Amino acid sequence: MELIQEVMIMYCTRNVTEDLVWVGGNDRRLSLFEGVYKVPYGVSYNSYLLLDEKTVLLDTVDKAVGGIFFENIEHTLNGRPLDYLIVNHMEPDHCAMIEDLTRRHPETVIVTNAKVAGMIKQFFNFDIDSKLKLVSEGDELSTGKHNLTFIMAPMVHWPEVMVTYDKTDRIPFSADAFGCFGAINGALFADEVDFYRDYFDEARRYYTNIVGKYGAQVQALLKKASAVEISMICPLHGFVWRRDFADYIAAYDKWSRYEPEKQGVVIAYGSIYGNTENAAEILACRLNELGIRTKMFDVSVVPASEIVAATFEYSHVVFASATYNGGIFVKMEDLLHDLAAHNFQNRTVALIENGTWAAMTAKQTAELLGKCKNLNILEQKVTIKSSVKQAQNEDIDALAKTIAGTF
């Protein structure tokens, strides 16, 4: 008697709409996103499968969740062929499974733009041209009930990026735009969690560090998006937005214009033996006594991504740095380069320097920030020689009042 063993397929999917299914995955073991950014709450990789007269997969996932991804697809297809794969973005956290997918589904046509096609050939070795359907801005693809069109979004945040817009259900599949760090933990929709309490800081940190350099390009995409109706937003990371997303779009508009969300002061300090930290603490006390909120960061222990995000949030930034080998303290210099790389601009900046025999950092910091746009670097600064004395206390009081006068 032949023994037949039933193979169980484990899957984890959720319906976005009646005929659109989330087939992505969550990675809670990843420590550094892109090898740089800490993700203590994990990250989601979103992929969406449309079940129309034609079946359409929108992007794949990172290799870390490839197993559950294919189980999700096979369960959702339930024996149907996969007619189309639309590739909106070619970063490997969204495209890693393309070649494996074509092996499993040789019938699939890859729909994308010419720049994506070129990158597919750079990442993979299979016969792409025989499977390719190239699209350009405004082209349409009918899948039966649904009509999809394509909106190019170069440098949000790679040059090949496009957004697929479902004209029938009014859904933009927004690639990395409107994404967020953090695993979604079963709650696919932003309204299923307290997003602004629990996730908004991570959304800001995601935007500022991943997309923040490209404000002009985000503005161009927002302009295109304003010309279409939107009932839902499906990004490649984080939650799907199906209601009350006007405030989130407004935040993107503000961030991409480099306008602060709040009036307040970020104080980032680099201290070796605690004396520069003491000066920063005193300044924070004086500012709060003047009714100005502050946020403090020790650059030696706080990841730069968190400080970058805070500088997008607040209107003023103070850099307090010890002098180290005749230059800016190492971790502070790293932060300053990171800020310049992310288009730090439109802020008021104040400087505190410390040096036992040659305090150098105020001048060097101002020179390094000289490549940034529209910074109001205050002429008044505080110079400490080793530790804070009464004279420096008075200087810190004066700097606090000067900063207050700029609000």
Salt bridges, closest charged atoms under 4 A:
ASP19 OD2 - LYS145 NZ 3.98
ASP19 OD2 - HIS146 NE2 2.73
GLU74 OE2 - HIS105 NE2 2.87
GLU91 OE1 - HIS89 NE2 2.93
GLU91 OE1 - HIS157 NE2 2.90
ASP93 OD2 - HIS94 NE2 3.29
ASP93 OD2 - HIS237 NE2 2.99
GLU99 OE2 - ARG103 NH2 2.98
ASP100 OD1 - ARG103 NH1 2.92
GLU107 OE2 - HIS105 ND1 2.90
ASP129 OD1 - LYS121 NZ 2.91
GLU137 OE1 - LYS224 NZ 3.21
GLU140 OE2 - LYS167 NZ 2.62
GLU160 OE2 - HIS89 ND1 2.69
ASP166 OD2 - HIS146 ND1 2.72
ASP169 OD2 - HIS146 ND1 3.92
ASP176 OD2 - HIS89 NE2 3.14
ASP176 OD1 - HIS94 NE2 3.02
ASP176 OD2 - HIS157 NE2 3.05
ASP176 OD1 - HIS237 NE2 3.75
ASP191 OD2 - ARG242 NE 2.86
ASP191 OD1 - ARG243 NH1 2.89
GLU192 OE1 - ARG14 NH1 2.85
ASP194 OD2 - ARG197 NE 3.76
ASP198 OD1 - ARG197 NE 2.75
ASP201 OD1 - ARG204 NH1 2.96
GLU202 OE2 - ARG205 NH2 2.83
GLU229 OE1 - ARG170 NH1 3.52
ASP253 OD1 - ARG257 NE 2.97
GLU259 OE1 - LYS254 NZ 3.85
GLU261 OE2 - ARG204 NE 2.57
GLU289 OE1 - ARG286 NE 2.95
GLU313 OE1 - ARG204 NH1 3.61
GLU313 OE2 - LYS262 NZ 2.60
GLU313 OE1 - LYS295 NZ 3.09
GLU333 OE2 - HIS337 NE2 3.84
ASP338 OD1 - HIS342 ND1 3.34
ASP397 OD1 - ARG286 NE 3.87
